[in-house]
Amino acid sequence: MSSAPRQRRMTLVGFMQAGNVTVYSGSWRYPSADLSFLDLGYYRKIARTLEEGKFDLVFFDDRLAMPGVYGDSVAEAVRYGARPIKLDLTAILGGIIGATDRIGIGATYSTTYYDPFHVARTFATLDHLSRGRAAWNVVTSVNDSEAQNFGLEQHLGHDERYDRAQEFIETVVALWESWDDDALVMDRETGIFADPDKVHEINHRGKWFSARGPLTVPRTPQGRPAILQAGQSGRGREFAAQWADLIFTGDPGLAVAQQHYRDQRDRIAAAGRSPDDVKFLPMAYTVIGETEAIAAEKERLFLESYVHPMASLTLLSEVLNYDFSQHDLDDVVTEEMINAASGIRGLADGVRRHLGRPDVTVRDLAAHRATLLQGPRFVGTAEQVADQMEEWFLGGACDGFVIAATHLPGAFEDVVRMVVPILQRRGLFRTEYEGVTLRDHLGLARPS
């Protein structure tokens, strides 16, 4: 056996939605798509496929409303299947825990509309029931549709959302740590169940939250569940640098990802953490064919045939909290539009860099939020896709990938059975799970 140092290995995450589509909004129209998304067996089967491929984690995105910003109505989202269905994730993850043994399980929970005690208890419970495989994707909710489902007219402003998120996660972590590791005694002879000196009230009183504690769930197998975060703004990157174990990005090209990777690692170091303890993971699509021509034809179909333009506009309006029904698809994005909605500037700048031209249209923005243009896509034979993934991984752009499915079933199966074996032969990805918990998979120490 070689005594050479262990080669750096990719982190691979399967990106899911608990609804009628994957992140690719035309997935439900694919001819062989499985539309049994209301059946728990659908999600259990996907998770088992990813576990077969030794993926680190399957995690679910979430939103707390149907897309309803476009035309101030949910009609187009419902009509064209633009993510109108979002199931409760706790039940989904519980089902996956029972169907798998090693793969991590993660869910998105908002710091804007949930309560810290609820989130702390939910993920501590999931971590125990899964024997240490839980992850929380921390988000700040950004649109008025969600606000209106929780008794508010408008969402909080950007800085307020992050102020609240900061206090929220501090409270959650304090609750997770309110039990010492050795607090449970469970001595039948003496009748002592747990040591009260090792179970602590947190007595938090802040601007946004109050929580006495302790949590009603003992300290978890991972110490605390892993944290994902996807903030792209300066404030979001600072938040991720302080808290995230995995950073989920949407960089469309290699050069952009390399710059983002350097910037984020610098921020992590400035926050007093080791950059090597945080995994930087761009979302990527894979389109794999038995030949290069077959892959190119599949890519053309995904780009041109399955995403209805109205679905794209509906989702664009939701993501940017701006009603695009007042514009035509070929209207050029103006400064007035950029100033009217949070998030357009960053997206428009990214699309300009990707397209290599100064003017972008509403159609361009919509395509980059709802189709395969949203993130990098690796297209070709399995060998070619592995080459592209290796270029990013060894080229200072990432620590692995969040793989988004173009269609289910099929997309994850292609990666697991065609690409993963190539990455394994190259020493870029594990051949077996080497630990029990998600932190074991990620190579991260258990928090003391």
C-alpha positions as CSV (number, residue, x, y, z in Angstrom):
1,M,0.0,0.0,0.0
2,S,1.3,3.5,-0.9
3,S,2.6,5.6,2.0
4,A,2.0,8.9,0.1
5,P,-0.2,11.5,1.8
6,R,-3.9,11.2,1.2
7,Q,-5.0,13.1,-1.9
8,R,-7.5,15.9,-1.5
9,R,-10.9,14.6,-2.3
10,M,-14.1,16.2,-3.7
11,T,-17.2,16.9,-1.6
12,L,-20.3,15.9,-3.6
13,V,-23.8,17.0,-2.6
14,G,-27.1,16.2,-4.3
15,F,-29.4,19.3,-4.6
16,M,-33.1,18.6,-4.3
17,Q,-36.5,20.3,-4.1
18,A,-39.4,18.6,-2.3
19,G,-41.9,19.3,-5.0
20,N,-42.7,18.9,-8.7
21,V,-39.4,20.0,-10.1
22,T,-35.7,19.9,-9.4
23,V,-33.9,23.3,-9.4
24,Y,-34.3,23.0,-13.2
25,S,-37.8,24.2,-13.6
26,G,-38.5,22.2,-16.8
27,S,-37.7,18.8,-15.2
28,W,-41.3,17.7,-14.8
29,R,-41.8,17.9,-18.6
30,Y,-38.9,15.5,-19.4
31,P,-40.5,12.4,-21.1
32,S,-39.2,9.9,-18.6
33,A,-39.7,12.1,-15.5
34,D,-41.1,10.4,-12.4
35,L,-44.0,12.6,-11.3
36,S,-44.6,10.7,-8.0
37,F,-43.2,13.6,-6.0
38,L,-46.1,13.4,-3.4
39,D,-44.9,9.8,-2.5
40,L,-42.2,9.4,0.1
41,G,-40.8,6.5,-1.8
42,Y,-39.7,9.0,-4.5
43,Y,-37.3,10.8,-2.2
44,R,-36.1,7.6,-0.5
45,K,-35.1,6.1,-3.9
46,I,-33.2,9.3,-4.9
47,A,-31.3,9.3,-1.6
48,R,-30.4,5.7,-1.9
49,T,-29.0,6.4,-5.4
50,L,-26.8,9.2,-4.1
51,E,-25.7,7.0,-1.2
52,E,-24.7,4.3,-3.7
53,G,-22.5,7.0,-5.2
54,K,-21.0,7.8,-1.8
55,F,-22.2,11.4,-1.9
56,D,-21.6,13.4,1.3
57,L,-25.0,14.9,1.5
58,V,-28.5,15.2,0.0
59,F,-30.0,18.6,0.8
60,F,-33.3,20.2,0.1
61,D,-33.9,23.8,-0.9
62,D,-37.2,25.4,0.4
63,R,-39.4,28.5,0.1
64,L,-42.4,29.3,2.2
65,A,-44.7,30.5,-0.5
66,M,-45.8,29.8,-4.1
67,P,-44.1,32.2,-6.5
68,G,-46.6,35.1,-6.5
69,V,-44.7,38.2,-7.3
70,Y,-45.2,38.1,-11.1
71,G,-48.4,40.0,-11.8
72,D,-49.2,39.8,-8.0
73,S,-50.6,36.3,-8.6
74,V,-49.7,32.7,-8.2
75,A,-51.6,31.8,-11.4
76,E,-48.6,31.5,-13.8
77,A,-46.6,29.5,-11.2
78,V,-49.5,27.1,-10.9
79,R,-50.2,27.0,-14.6
80,Y,-46.6,26.2,-15.7
81,G,-45.4,24.2,-12.7
82,A,-42.9,26.9,-11.7
83,R,-42.3,25.4,-8.2
84,P,-45.8,25.8,-6.8
85,I,-45.4,22.7,-4.6
86,K,-43.1,22.7,-1.5
87,L,-43.6,19.8,0.9
88,D,-42.6,20.0,4.6
89,L,-39.0,18.9,4.8
90,T,-39.0,17.4,8.3
91,A,-41.2,14.5,7.1
92,I,-39.1,14.0,4.0
93,L,-35.8,13.9,5.9
94,G,-37.3,11.5,8.4
95,G,-38.3,9.1,5.6
96,I,-34.8,9.3,4.1
97,I,-33.1,8.6,7.4
98,G,-35.1,5.3,7.5
99,A,-34.0,4.4,4.0
100,T,-30.2,5.2,4.2
101,D,-27.3,4.5,6.5
102,R,-24.5,6.9,5.7
103,I,-25.4,9.9,3.5
104,G,-25.9,13.2,5.2
105,I,-29.4,14.8,5.1
106,G,-29.9,18.5,5.0
107,A,-32.8,21.0,4.9
108,T,-33.4,24.7,4.4
109,Y,-34.9,26.5,7.3
110,S,-35.4,30.3,7.3
111,T,-34.1,32.6,10.0
112,T,-36.8,35.1,9.0
113,Y,-40.0,33.3,9.9
114,Y,-39.0,30.4,12.2
115,D,-38.0,30.5,15.8
116,P,-34.6,29.5,17.1
117,F,-35.9,27.0,19.6
118,H,-38.0,25.2,16.9
119,V,-35.0,25.0,14.5
120,A,-32.6,23.9,17.2
121,R,-34.9,21.1,18.3
122,T,-35.7,20.0,14.8
123,F,-32.1,19.6,13.7
124,A,-30.9,18.2,17.0
125,T,-33.6,15.5,16.7
126,L,-32.7,14.8,13.1
127,D,-29.0,14.5,14.0
128,H,-29.8,11.9,16.8
129,L,-32.2,9.9,14.6
130,S,-29.7,9.7,11.8
131,R,-26.7,9.0,14.1
132,G,-25.0,12.3,13.2
133,R,-25.9,13.0,9.6
134,A,-28.0,16.3,9.8
135,A,-27.2,19.6,8.2
136,W,-29.1,23.0,8.3
137,N,-29.1,25.2,5.3
138,V,-29.4,28.7,6.8
139,V,-31.3,31.2,4.7
140,T,-32.8,34.7,5.1
141,S,-36.1,34.8,3.3
142,V,-36.2,37.5,0.6
143,N,-39.6,38.0,-0.9
144,D,-43.0,39.5,-0.1
145,S,-44.9,36.3,-1.0
146,E,-43.3,34.5,2.0
147,A,-43.8,37.5,4.3
148,Q,-47.5,37.5,3.4
149,N,-47.9,33.9,4.5
150,F,-46.6,34.8,7.9
151,G,-48.8,37.8,8.6
152,L,-46.5,40.6,7.2
153,E,-46.9,42.7,4.2
154,Q,-43.2,43.0,3.2
155,H,-40.0,41.1,3.9
156,L,-37.3,42.6,6.1
157,G,-34.6,44.7,4.5
158,H,-31.2,43.1,3.6
159,D,-29.3,44.3,6.7
160,E,-32.2,43.6,9.1
161,R,-32.4,40.0,7.7
162,Y,-28.7,39.4,8.5
163,D,-29.0,41.1,11.9
164,R,-31.8,38.8,12.7
165,A,-29.9,35.8,11.2
166,Q,-26.8,36.5,13.3
167,E,-28.8,36.6,16.6
168,F,-30.8,33.6,15.4
169,I,-27.8,31.3,14.8
170,E,-26.1,32.4,18.0
171,T,-29.3,31.4,19.9
172,V,-29.6,28.1,18.0
173,V,-25.9,27.2,18.7
174,A,-26.3,28.1,22.4
175,L,-29.3,25.8,22.6
176,W,-27.4,23.0,20.9
177,E,-24.7,23.4,23.5
178,S,-26.9,23.6,26.5
179,W,-26.3,20.0,27.3
180,D,-22.7,18.8,28.1
181,D,-21.6,15.7,26.2
182,D,-21.7,13.6,29.4
183,A,-24.9,15.0,30.9
184,L,-26.9,11.8,30.5
185,V,-26.3,9.4,33.4
186,M,-29.2,6.9,33.1
187,D,-28.3,5.0,36.3
188,R,-31.2,2.7,37.1
189,E,-29.8,1.8,40.5
190,T,-29.6,5.3,41.8
191,G,-32.5,6.7,39.9
192,I,-30.3,9.5,38.4
193,F,-31.2,10.2,34.8
194,A,-29.0,13.2,34.1
195,D,-26.7,15.5,35.9
196,P,-28.5,18.9,36.3
197,D,-25.1,20.7,36.6
198,K,-24.4,19.7,33.0
199,V,-27.7,20.9,31.5
200,H,-27.8,24.7,31.3
201,E,-30.3,27.5,30.7
202,I,-29.0,29.9,28.1
203,N,-31.2,32.9,29.3
204,H,-30.8,34.7,26.0
205,R,-32.4,38.2,25.8
206,G,-31.7,40.0,22.5
207,K,-33.2,42.4,20.0
208,W,-35.1,39.7,18.1
209,F,-35.4,36.7,20.4
210,S,-35.7,35.5,23.9
211,A,-35.0,31.9,24.9
212,R,-34.5,30.5,28.4
213,G,-33.4,27.0,27.5
214,P,-32.2,24.4,27.9
215,L,-33.0,22.6,24.7
216,T,-35.2,19.5,25.2
217,V,-32.8,17.4,23.1
218,P,-29.3,16.3,24.4
219,R,-26.1,17.2,22.6
220,T,-26.0,15.5,19.3
221,P,-23.6,13.0,17.7
222,Q,-22.0,15.7,15.6
223,G,-21.8,18.1,18.6
224,R,-24.0,20.2,16.4
225,P,-25.4,19.7,13.0
226,A,-23.4,20.9,10.0
227,I,-24.2,24.4,8.6
228,L,-24.7,25.3,5.0
229,Q,-24.9,28.9,3.8
230,A,-25.3,30.5,0.4
231,G,-25.0,34.3,1.0
232,Q,-23.5,36.1,-2.1
233,S,-23.5,39.7,-0.9
234,G,-20.7,41.1,1.2
235,R,-22.7,40.7,4.3
236,G,-23.7,37.1,3.3
237,R,-20.1,36.2,2.7
238,E,-19.1,37.5,6.1
239,F,-21.9,35.5,7.7
240,A,-20.8,32.4,5.9
241,A,-17.2,33.0,6.9
242,Q,-18.2,33.0,10.5
243,W,-20.6,30.1,10.6
244,A,-20.7,27.8,7.5
245,D,-19.2,24.3,7.2
246,L,-20.3,24.3,3.6
247,I,-20.7,27.3,1.3
248,F,-23.1,26.8,-1.6
249,T,-22.5,29.2,-4.5
250,G,-23.9,29.9,-8.0
251,D,-20.8,31.0,-9.8
252,P,-21.4,30.6,-13.6
253,G,-17.8,30.3,-14.8
254,L,-14.4,29.1,-13.7
255,A,-12.7,32.5,-13.4
256,V,-15.6,33.9,-11.3
257,A,-15.5,30.9,-9.1
258,Q,-11.7,31.2,-8.6
259,Q,-12.1,34.8,-7.5
260,H,-15.0,34.0,-5.2
261,Y,-13.0,31.0,-3.7
262,R,-10.0,33.3,-2.9
263,D,-12.2,36.0,-1.5
264,Q,-14.2,33.6,0.7
265,R,-11.1,31.8,2.0
266,D,-9.6,35.2,3.0
267,R,-12.8,36.1,4.9
268,I,-12.8,32.8,6.7
269,A,-9.2,33.3,7.8
270,A,-10.1,36.8,8.9
271,A,-12.9,35.4,11.0
272,G,-10.3,33.3,12.9
273,R,-11.1,29.9,11.3
274,S,-9.1,27.7,9.0
275,P,-10.3,28.0,5.4
276,D,-9.6,24.2,5.0
277,D,-12.4,23.6,7.5
278,V,-15.0,25.0,5.1
279,K,-16.1,23.4,1.9
280,F,-16.8,25.7,-1.0
281,L,-19.3,24.1,-3.4
282,P,-20.6,25.6,-6.7
283,M,-23.9,24.3,-8.0
284,A,-23.4,22.5,-11.3
285,Y,-25.5,20.7,-13.8
286,T,-24.2,17.6,-15.5
287,V,-25.4,16.4,-19.0
288,I,-23.8,13.1,-19.8
289,G,-24.1,11.1,-23.0
290,E,-22.7,7.8,-24.3
291,T,-21.0,10.0,-27.0
292,E,-20.2,13.7,-27.2
293,A,-23.0,14.1,-29.8
294,I,-25.6,12.5,-27.6
295,A,-24.6,14.8,-24.7
296,A,-24.8,17.9,-27.0
297,E,-28.3,16.9,-28.2
298,K,-29.5,16.4,-24.6
299,E,-28.1,19.8,-23.6
300,R,-29.9,21.4,-26.6
301,L,-33.2,19.8,-25.5
302,F,-32.8,21.0,-21.9
303,L,-31.9,24.5,-23.0
304,E,-34.6,24.9,-25.6
305,S,-37.5,22.5,-25.1
306,Y,-38.7,22.1,-21.5
307,V,-38.7,25.4,-19.7
308,H,-41.6,27.7,-20.6
309,P,-40.6,31.4,-20.8
310,M,-43.4,32.3,-18.4
311,A,-42.1,29.8,-15.8
312,S,-38.7,31.5,-16.1
313,L,-40.2,35.0,-15.6
314,T,-42.3,33.8,-12.7
315,L,-39.3,32.4,-10.9
316,L,-37.1,35.4,-11.8
317,S,-39.8,37.7,-10.2
318,E,-39.8,35.6,-7.1
319,V,-36.1,35.4,-6.6
320,L,-35.6,39.1,-7.1
321,N,-38.8,40.2,-5.4
322,Y,-39.6,42.3,-8.5
323,D,-42.7,42.1,-10.8
324,F,-41.4,41.5,-14.3
325,S,-45.0,41.5,-15.7
326,Q,-44.5,45.2,-16.5
327,H,-41.7,44.3,-19.0
328,D,-41.3,42.4,-22.3
329,L,-38.8,39.6,-22.5
330,D,-36.5,41.6,-24.8
331,D,-36.5,44.7,-22.7
332,V,-32.9,45.7,-21.8
333,V,-32.2,45.8,-18.0
334,T,-31.8,49.4,-17.0
335,E,-30.4,51.2,-13.9
336,E,-34.0,52.0,-13.0
337,M,-34.9,48.3,-12.8
338,I,-31.7,47.6,-10.9
339,N,-32.4,50.2,-8.3
340,A,-36.0,49.0,-7.9
341,A,-35.2,45.5,-6.8
342,S,-32.6,43.9,-4.5
343,G,-30.5,41.3,-6.2
344,I,-30.9,42.4,-9.8
345,R,-27.5,44.1,-9.9
346,G,-25.5,41.1,-8.9
347,L,-27.4,38.8,-11.2
348,A,-27.1,41.3,-14.1
349,D,-23.4,41.7,-13.6
350,G,-22.9,38.0,-13.5
351,V,-24.9,37.5,-16.7
352,R,-22.9,40.3,-18.5
353,R,-19.6,38.6,-17.6
354,H,-21.0,35.2,-18.7
355,L,-22.3,36.5,-22.1
356,G,-19.4,38.9,-22.7
357,R,-21.6,41.9,-23.6
358,P,-22.7,45.1,-21.8
359,D,-26.4,44.8,-22.3
360,V,-28.6,42.1,-20.9
361,T,-32.3,41.6,-21.4
362,V,-35.0,40.3,-19.1
363,R,-34.9,37.1,-21.2
364,D,-31.2,36.7,-20.4
365,L,-31.9,37.1,-16.6
366,A,-34.8,34.7,-16.7
367,A,-32.8,32.1,-18.5
368,H,-30.0,32.3,-16.0
369,R,-32.3,31.8,-13.1
370,A,-34.5,29.0,-14.4
371,T,-32.6,27.0,-17.0
372,L,-29.2,25.2,-17.3
373,L,-27.6,28.7,-17.7
374,Q,-28.0,29.2,-13.9
375,G,-24.7,27.6,-13.0
376,P,-21.8,25.9,-14.7
377,R,-22.8,22.8,-16.6
378,F,-20.5,20.0,-17.4
379,V,-21.5,18.4,-20.7
380,G,-20.0,15.5,-22.6
381,T,-19.1,11.8,-22.1
382,A,-18.5,10.6,-18.6
383,E,-14.8,11.0,-19.1
384,Q,-15.2,14.6,-20.4
385,V,-17.5,15.6,-17.5
386,A,-15.0,14.1,-15.0
387,D,-12.3,16.2,-16.8
388,Q,-14.3,19.4,-16.3
389,M,-15.0,18.7,-12.7
390,E,-11.3,18.0,-12.1
391,E,-10.3,21.2,-13.8
392,W,-12.5,23.2,-11.3
393,F,-11.5,21.2,-8.3
394,L,-7.7,21.3,-8.9
395,G,-7.8,24.8,-10.4
396,G,-8.5,26.7,-7.2
397,A,-12.3,27.1,-7.8
398,C,-13.9,24.8,-5.4
399,D,-13.8,21.9,-2.9
400,G,-16.5,19.9,-4.7
401,F,-19.9,20.4,-6.2
402,V,-23.6,20.7,-5.4
403,I,-25.0,18.6,-8.3
404,A,-28.4,19.8,-9.6
405,A,-30.5,17.3,-11.5
406,T,-31.9,18.1,-15.0
407,H,-34.5,15.3,-14.6
408,L,-35.4,12.5,-12.2
409,P,-34.8,9.7,-12.4
410,G,-31.7,9.7,-14.6
411,A,-29.5,12.6,-13.8
412,F,-28.2,11.4,-10.5
413,E,-27.9,7.8,-11.8
414,D,-25.7,9.1,-14.7
415,V,-23.3,10.8,-12.3
416,V,-23.2,7.9,-9.8
417,R,-22.8,5.1,-12.3
418,M,-20.7,6.8,-15.0
419,V,-18.8,9.7,-13.6
420,V,-18.1,8.8,-9.9
421,P,-16.2,5.6,-10.9
422,I,-13.8,7.8,-13.0
423,L,-13.3,10.2,-10.2
424,Q,-12.6,7.3,-7.8
425,R,-10.0,5.8,-10.2
426,R,-8.3,9.2,-10.3
427,G,-8.2,9.4,-6.5
428,L,-10.4,12.5,-6.5
429,F,-13.4,10.9,-4.7
430,R,-13.9,8.3,-1.9
431,T,-14.5,4.7,-2.7
432,E,-16.2,4.0,0.6
433,Y,-17.5,6.1,3.5
434,E,-14.8,6.2,6.1
435,G,-16.9,7.4,9.1
436,V,-20.4,7.5,10.4
437,T,-21.3,11.2,10.7
438,L,-21.6,13.9,8.1
439,R,-18.6,15.7,9.7
440,D,-16.7,12.5,9.3
441,H,-17.5,12.5,5.5
442,L,-16.4,16.2,5.3
443,G,-13.2,15.7,7.3
444,L,-14.4,18.2,9.9
445,A,-13.7,17.9,13.6
446,R,-16.6,17.6,16.1
447,P,-17.0,21.0,17.8
448,S,-15.9,20.8,21.4
